[in-house]
Amino acid sequence: MFSQGQLYFAIFFVIAFSVFIILSYSKDKKLHKKYYGGSLFILLGFLVFIAVLFLIKFFVKE
């Protein structure tokens, strides 16, 4: 299915990519807290809005 070289490359790529993402995120952690501090409330509001739409659809259907 895959050659041995392709498997080695895939494993190396996944490990290197994961390390890069972790290092980048940890470096920008302070900025994320400063600029995206209230993003959980936005996500929660969006999920509540979607749930309300589904409830309206469910009750209007009958």
Jmol script that loads the backbone (N, CA, C; Angstrom):
load data "model"
ATOM      1  N   MET A   1       0.832  -1.175   0.000  1.00  0.00           N
ATOM      2  CA  MET A   1       0.000   0.000   0.000  1.00  0.00           C
ATOM      3  C   MET A   1       0.887   1.253   0.000  1.00  0.00           C
ATOM      4  N   PHE A   2       1.685   1.454   1.022  1.00  0.00           N
ATOM      5  CA  PHE A   2       2.642   2.547   1.061  1.00  0.00           C
ATOM      6  C   PHE A   2       4.037   1.961   1.145  1.00  0.00           C
ATOM      7  N   SER A   3       4.988   2.650   0.539  1.00  0.00           N
ATOM      8  CA  SER A   3       6.365   2.183   0.652  1.00  0.00           C
ATOM      9  C   SER A   3       6.908   2.559   2.028  1.00  0.00           C
ATOM     10  N   GLN A   4       8.024   1.957   2.387  1.00  0.00           N
ATOM     11  CA  GLN A   4       8.616   2.212   3.693  1.00  0.00           C
ATOM     12  C   GLN A   4       9.032   3.672   3.828  1.00  0.00           C
ATOM     13  N   GLY A   5       9.533   4.258   2.764  1.00  0.00           N
ATOM     14  CA  GLY A   5       9.935   5.665   2.796  1.00  0.00           C
ATOM     15  C   GLY A   5       8.746   6.587   3.014  1.00  0.00           C
ATOM     16  N   GLN A   6       7.605   6.267   2.395  1.00  0.00           N
ATOM     17  CA  GLN A   6       6.408   7.083   2.585  1.00  0.00           C
ATOM     18  C   GLN A   6       5.910   7.009   4.026  1.00  0.00           C
ATOM     19  N   LEU A   7       5.979   5.835   4.619  1.00  0.00           N
ATOM     20  CA  LEU A   7       5.560   5.695   6.010  1.00  0.00           C
ATOM     21  C   LEU A   7       6.480   6.478   6.944  1.00  0.00           C
ATOM     22  N   TYR A   8       7.790   6.415   6.702  1.00  0.00           N
ATOM     23  CA  TYR A   8       8.728   7.177   7.519  1.00  0.00           C
ATOM     24  C   TYR A   8       8.461   8.679   7.389  1.00  0.00           C
ATOM     25  N   PHE A   9       8.224   9.124   6.167  1.00  0.00           N
ATOM     26  CA  PHE A   9       7.936  10.537   5.951  1.00  0.00           C
ATOM     27  C   PHE A   9       6.662  10.953   6.673  1.00  0.00           C
ATOM     28  N   ALA A  10       5.611  10.139   6.594  1.00  0.00           N
ATOM     29  CA  ALA A  10       4.344  10.464   7.247  1.00  0.00           C
ATOM     30  C   ALA A  10       4.513  10.552   8.764  1.00  0.00           C
ATOM     31  N   ILE A  11       5.229   9.614   9.336  1.00  0.00           N
ATOM     32  CA  ILE A  11       5.461   9.622  10.786  1.00  0.00           C
ATOM     33  C   ILE A  11       6.276  10.845  11.186  1.00  0.00           C
ATOM     34  N   PHE A  12       7.341  11.124  10.437  1.00  0.00           N
ATOM     35  CA  PHE A  12       8.167  12.297  10.729  1.00  0.00           C
ATOM     36  C   PHE A  12       7.355  13.579  10.586  1.00  0.00           C
ATOM     37  N   PHE A  13       6.533  13.667   9.548  1.00  0.00           N
ATOM     38  CA  PHE A  13       5.730  14.863   9.317  1.00  0.00           C
ATOM     39  C   PHE A  13       4.737  15.091  10.451  1.00  0.00           C
ATOM     40  N   VAL A  14       4.043  14.051  10.894  1.00  0.00           N
ATOM     41  CA  VAL A  14       3.064  14.189  11.972  1.00  0.00           C
ATOM     42  C   VAL A  14       3.743  14.635  13.262  1.00  0.00           C
ATOM     43  N   ILE A  15       4.878  14.048  13.577  1.00  0.00           N
ATOM     44  CA  ILE A  15       5.600  14.421  14.798  1.00  0.00           C
ATOM     45  C   ILE A  15       6.096  15.862  14.703  1.00  0.00           C
ATOM     46  N   ALA A  16       6.720  16.232  13.594  1.00  0.00           N
ATOM     47  CA  ALA A  16       7.257  17.586  13.435  1.00  0.00           C
ATOM     48  C   ALA A  16       6.135  18.621  13.434  1.00  0.00           C
ATOM     49  N   PHE A  17       5.041  18.324  12.763  1.00  0.00           N
ATOM     50  CA  PHE A  17       3.916  19.250  12.708  1.00  0.00           C
ATOM     51  C   PHE A  17       3.308  19.447  14.089  1.00  0.00           C
ATOM     52  N   SER A  18       3.164  18.366  14.841  1.00  0.00           N
ATOM     53  CA  SER A  18       2.601  18.466  16.190  1.00  0.00           C
ATOM     54  C   SER A  18       3.494  19.295  17.097  1.00  0.00           C
ATOM     55  N   VAL A  19       4.792  19.086  17.039  1.00  0.00           N
ATOM     56  CA  VAL A  19       5.729  19.858  17.857  1.00  0.00           C
ATOM     57  C   VAL A  19       5.670  21.333  17.472  1.00  0.00           C
ATOM     58  N   PHE A  20       5.625  21.620  16.189  1.00  0.00           N
ATOM     59  CA  PHE A  20       5.555  23.001  15.722  1.00  0.00           C
ATOM     60  C   PHE A  20       4.280  23.692  16.207  1.00  0.00           C
ATOM     61  N   ILE A  21       3.145  23.015  16.122  1.00  0.00           N
ATOM     62  CA  ILE A  21       1.874  23.593  16.561  1.00  0.00           C
ATOM     63  C   ILE A  21       1.905  23.848  18.073  1.00  0.00           C
ATOM     64  N   ILE A  22       2.414  22.903  18.845  1.00  0.00           N
ATOM     65  CA  ILE A  22       2.471  23.067  20.307  1.00  0.00           C
ATOM     66  C   ILE A  22       3.376  24.235  20.675  1.00  0.00           C
ATOM     67  N   LEU A  23       4.534  24.345  20.049  1.00  0.00           N
ATOM     68  CA  LEU A  23       5.451  25.443  20.343  1.00  0.00           C
ATOM     69  C   LEU A  23       4.856  26.792  19.930  1.00  0.00           C
ATOM     70  N   SER A  24       4.212  26.836  18.792  1.00  0.00           N
ATOM     71  CA  SER A  24       3.608  28.087  18.334  1.00  0.00           C
ATOM     72  C   SER A  24       2.482  28.515  19.255  1.00  0.00           C
ATOM     73  N   TYR A  25       1.665  27.584  19.671  1.00  0.00           N
ATOM     74  CA  TYR A  25       0.551  27.939  20.551  1.00  0.00           C
ATOM     75  C   TYR A  25       1.059  28.402  21.912  1.00  0.00           C
ATOM     76  N   SER A  26       2.060  27.724  22.451  1.00  0.00           N
ATOM     77  CA  SER A  26       2.555  28.117  23.764  1.00  0.00           C
ATOM     78  C   SER A  26       3.226  29.493  23.713  1.00  0.00           C
ATOM     79  N   LYS A  27       3.827  29.832  22.587  1.00  0.00           N
ATOM     80  CA  LYS A  27       4.461  31.137  22.437  1.00  0.00           C
ATOM     81  C   LYS A  27       3.401  32.251  22.374  1.00  0.00           C
ATOM     82  N   ASP A  28       2.261  31.991  21.759  1.00  0.00           N
ATOM     83  CA  ASP A  28       1.215  32.994  21.580  1.00  0.00           C
ATOM     84  C   ASP A  28       0.113  32.911  22.626  1.00  0.00           C
ATOM     85  N   LYS A  29       0.318  32.148  23.677  1.00  0.00           N
ATOM     86  CA  LYS A  29      -0.726  31.939  24.677  1.00  0.00           C
ATOM     87  C   LYS A  29      -1.180  33.241  25.327  1.00  0.00           C
ATOM     88  N   LYS A  30      -0.245  34.126  25.612  1.00  0.00           N
ATOM     89  CA  LYS A  30      -0.574  35.394  26.254  1.00  0.00           C
ATOM     90  C   LYS A  30      -1.438  36.262  25.327  1.00  0.00           C
ATOM     91  N   LEU A  31      -1.100  36.269  24.038  1.00  0.00           N
ATOM     92  CA  LEU A  31      -1.890  37.042  23.080  1.00  0.00           C
ATOM     93  C   LEU A  31      -3.289  36.471  22.910  1.00  0.00           C
ATOM     94  N   HIS A  32      -3.408  35.151  22.938  1.00  0.00           N
ATOM     95  CA  HIS A  32      -4.725  34.524  22.807  1.00  0.00           C
ATOM     96  C   HIS A  32      -5.629  34.935  23.967  1.00  0.00           C
ATOM     97  N   LYS A  33      -5.077  34.973  25.167  1.00  0.00           N
ATOM     98  CA  LYS A  33      -5.878  35.376  26.327  1.00  0.00           C
ATOM     99  C   LYS A  33      -6.297  36.840  26.215  1.00  0.00           C
ATOM    100  N   LYS A  34      -5.408  37.678  25.674  1.00  0.00           N
ATOM    101  CA  LYS A  34      -5.699  39.105  25.576  1.00  0.00           C
ATOM    102  C   LYS A  34      -6.772  39.393  24.523  1.00  0.00           C
ATOM    103  N   TYR A  35      -6.640  38.823  23.340  1.00  0.00           N
ATOM    104  CA  TYR A  35      -7.519  39.179  22.233  1.00  0.00           C
ATOM    105  C   TYR A  35      -8.734  38.262  22.080  1.00  0.00           C
ATOM    106  N   TYR A  36      -8.647  37.034  22.550  1.00  0.00           N
ATOM    107  CA  TYR A  36      -9.737  36.078  22.372  1.00  0.00           C
ATOM    108  C   TYR A  36     -10.278  35.591  23.705  1.00  0.00           C
ATOM    109  N   GLY A  37     -10.259  36.440  24.716  1.00  0.00           N
ATOM    110  CA  GLY A  37     -10.690  36.051  26.056  1.00  0.00           C
ATOM    111  C   GLY A  37     -12.162  35.691  26.144  1.00  0.00           C
ATOM    112  N   GLY A  38     -13.031  36.396  25.424  1.00  0.00           N
ATOM    113  CA  GLY A  38     -14.465  36.147  25.503  1.00  0.00           C
ATOM    114  C   GLY A  38     -14.990  35.223  24.434  1.00  0.00           C
ATOM    115  N   SER A  39     -14.127  34.526  23.741  1.00  0.00           N
ATOM    116  CA  SER A  39     -14.583  33.707  22.616  1.00  0.00           C
ATOM    117  C   SER A  39     -15.427  32.516  23.071  1.00  0.00           C
ATOM    118  N   LEU A  40     -15.256  32.045  24.299  1.00  0.00           N
ATOM    119  CA  LEU A  40     -16.094  30.941  24.776  1.00  0.00           C
ATOM    120  C   LEU A  40     -17.548  31.377  24.904  1.00  0.00           C
ATOM    121  N   PHE A  41     -17.776  32.629  25.303  1.00  0.00           N
ATOM    122  CA  PHE A  41     -19.141  33.124  25.398  1.00  0.00           C
ATOM    123  C   PHE A  41     -19.780  33.251  24.013  1.00  0.00           C
ATOM    124  N   ILE A  42     -19.004  33.632  23.034  1.00  0.00           N
ATOM    125  CA  ILE A  42     -19.509  33.711  21.655  1.00  0.00           C
ATOM    126  C   ILE A  42     -19.883  32.317  21.164  1.00  0.00           C
ATOM    127  N   LEU A  43     -19.036  31.335  21.427  1.00  0.00           N
ATOM    128  CA  LEU A  43     -19.325  29.957  21.040  1.00  0.00           C
ATOM    129  C   LEU A  43     -20.576  29.448  21.738  1.00  0.00           C
ATOM    130  N   LEU A  44     -20.694  29.719  23.023  1.00  0.00           N
ATOM    131  CA  LEU A  44     -21.868  29.296  23.777  1.00  0.00           C
ATOM    132  C   LEU A  44     -23.136  29.946  23.218  1.00  0.00           C
ATOM    133  N   GLY A  45     -23.076  31.237  22.921  1.00  0.00           N
ATOM    134  CA  GLY A  45     -24.223  31.923  22.332  1.00  0.00           C
ATOM    135  C   GLY A  45     -24.603  31.347  20.985  1.00  0.00           C
ATOM    136  N   PHE A  46     -23.634  31.019  20.177  1.00  0.00           N
ATOM    137  CA  PHE A  46     -23.893  30.424  18.867  1.00  0.00           C
ATOM    138  C   PHE A  46     -24.561  29.060  19.015  1.00  0.00           C
ATOM    139  N   LEU A  47     -24.064  28.234  19.937  1.00  0.00           N
ATOM    140  CA  LEU A  47     -24.652  26.916  20.145  1.00  0.00           C
ATOM    141  C   LEU A  47     -26.084  27.018  20.674  1.00  0.00           C
ATOM    142  N   VAL A  48     -26.337  27.979  21.562  1.00  0.00           N
ATOM    143  CA  VAL A  48     -27.695  28.192  22.068  1.00  0.00           C
ATOM    144  C   VAL A  48     -28.603  28.635  20.927  1.00  0.00           C
ATOM    145  N   PHE A  49     -28.123  29.514  20.061  1.00  0.00           N
ATOM    146  CA  PHE A  49     -28.904  29.971  18.916  1.00  0.00           C
ATOM    147  C   PHE A  49     -29.276  28.809  17.998  1.00  0.00           C
ATOM    148  N   ILE A  50     -28.332  27.938  17.708  1.00  0.00           N
ATOM    149  CA  ILE A  50     -28.601  26.768  16.862  1.00  0.00           C
ATOM    150  C   ILE A  50     -29.612  25.846  17.541  1.00  0.00           C
ATOM    151  N   ALA A  51     -29.477  25.652  18.853  1.00  0.00           N
ATOM    152  CA  ALA A  51     -30.427  24.807  19.585  1.00  0.00           C
ATOM    153  C   ALA A  51     -31.822  25.399  19.539  1.00  0.00           C
ATOM    154  N   VAL A  52     -31.937  26.722  19.671  1.00  0.00           N
ATOM    155  CA  VAL A  52     -33.255  27.380  19.593  1.00  0.00           C
ATOM    156  C   VAL A  52     -33.855  27.195  18.211  1.00  0.00           C
ATOM    157  N   LEU A  53     -33.049  27.301  17.172  1.00  0.00           N
ATOM    158  CA  LEU A  53     -33.563  27.074  15.813  1.00  0.00           C
ATOM    159  C   LEU A  53     -34.095  25.657  15.651  1.00  0.00           C
ATOM    160  N   PHE A  54     -33.375  24.669  16.187  1.00  0.00           N
ATOM    161  CA  PHE A  54     -33.847  23.285  16.093  1.00  0.00           C
ATOM    162  C   PHE A  54     -35.135  23.091  16.896  1.00  0.00           C
ATOM    163  N   LEU A  55     -35.229  23.725  18.052  1.00  0.00           N
ATOM    164  CA  LEU A  55     -36.460  23.609  18.858  1.00  0.00           C
ATOM    165  C   LEU A  55     -37.647  24.256  18.143  1.00  0.00           C
ATOM    166  N   ILE A  56     -37.433  25.411  17.533  1.00  0.00           N
ATOM    167  CA  ILE A  56     -38.504  26.055  16.761  1.00  0.00           C
ATOM    168  C   ILE A  56     -38.942  25.165  15.621  1.00  0.00           C
ATOM    169  N   LYS A  57     -37.980  24.589  14.918  1.00  0.00           N
ATOM    170  CA  LYS A  57     -38.300  23.695  13.797  1.00  0.00           C
ATOM    171  C   LYS A  57     -39.098  22.476  14.302  1.00  0.00           C
ATOM    172  N   PHE A  58     -38.700  21.939  15.449  1.00  0.00           N
ATOM    173  CA  PHE A  58     -39.364  20.763  15.986  1.00  0.00           C
ATOM    174  C   PHE A  58     -40.811  21.075  16.371  1.00  0.00           C
ATOM    175  N   PHE A  59     -41.053  22.214  17.040  1.00  0.00           N
ATOM    176  CA  PHE A  59     -42.387  22.534  17.499  1.00  0.00           C
ATOM    177  C   PHE A  59     -43.296  23.069  16.387  1.00  0.00           C
ATOM    178  N   VAL A  60     -42.753  23.720  15.398  1.00  0.00           N
ATOM    179  CA  VAL A  60     -43.560  24.228  14.282  1.00  0.00           C
ATOM    180  C   VAL A  60     -43.919  23.101  13.324  1.00  0.00           C
ATOM    181  N   LYS A  61     -43.132  22.075  13.284  1.00  0.00           N
ATOM    182  CA  LYS A  61     -43.367  20.942  12.383  1.00  0.00           C
ATOM    183  C   LYS A  61     -44.689  20.262  12.684  1.00  0.00           C
ATOM    184  N   GLU A  62     -45.069  20.179  13.938  1.00  0.00           N
ATOM    185  CA  GLU A  62     -46.301  19.492  14.324  1.00  0.00           C
ATOM    186  C   GLU A  62     -47.464  20.341  14.100  1.00  0.00           C
TER     187      GLU A  62
END
end "model"
wireframe off; spacefill off
backbone 0.3
color backbone group
